[in-house]
Amino acid sequence: MLAACGYVENQKVFDGEETSDSDGFWSSDEATSIGDETTETTETTTGDVGIATGDTSADTAGDLPDGAACTSDAECLSANCYTVPFLGGYCGECTNDDDCSGGGCTAPNPFDPAPISTCNMGELGGGCESDEVCEKGLTCGNVLDLLGLIKINTCGNCSTTDDCIGGQICAPIVVVEDFSGIDDCIDPGTLPQNSFCQLPPGNGAEACEDFCSVVDIMGIAQIGACGECESDADCGGGTCTPGEFVLDSGMLLGSTCQ
């Protein structure tokens, strides 16, 4: 769905237009070929810090340091090359929860200059693949899912609204540029402008202060961002400007009335 490549040098925005930089995060050719991608990929998770237990023997370790781009475990000093589907692989502490003792594996943040996967201790916001690696009282849940491949799964405070009290709802609180987030109980209508929100069938419309606006990604994917409008009719005679996703920083912007 997203071709594996490095960082962009020039800012590009997901606003429904094709990019022209063939060296960028996603090129136009890469984007249009996403539907034909058949390579087996690895889901991403995210969290904090812990203890790595992966194989780092001399027989398997390479010479690339943590944070370096890689294509296989054998290239890394840590013997762990974590692949973020279609965004690339990076040497780090772990590639999955089994590489960590007492917690889960955090995905490298592809928007960080030195993306490194790390182990966590199952704390709130720690990356996870199952409830078993989360601290007592926390559950492992998906907070962001792009095209079914790029996923952020973390230990959170709730899994459904049934876990919340006092009229609150369970919603993902995500900072896309940090590649992190949690499921948490919040009051309806409190997610501010530019916050990530779940498009239908998710509860983003209920969670946002105004609207959970659609940010179109070059016609191949969509992501939700709290915005001021869904159409011109919401702008009192003005024009509804769609939201944007800035590729080189991960910044998410909701729709605005102009």
Secondary structure, 3 states (H helix, E strand, C coil): CCCCCCCCCCCCEECCCCCCCCCCCCCHHHHHCHHHCCCCCCCCCCCCCCCECCCCCCCCCCCECCCCEECCHHHECCCCEEEECCCEEEECCCCCHHHECCCCEECCCCCCCCCCCEECCCCCCCECCCHHHCCCCCEEEEEEEECCCEEEEEEECCCCHHHCCCCCEEEEEEEHHHCEEEEEEECCCCECCCCEECCCCCCHHHHECCEEEEEEECCCEEEEEEECCCCHHHHCCCCEECCEEECCCCEEECCEEC
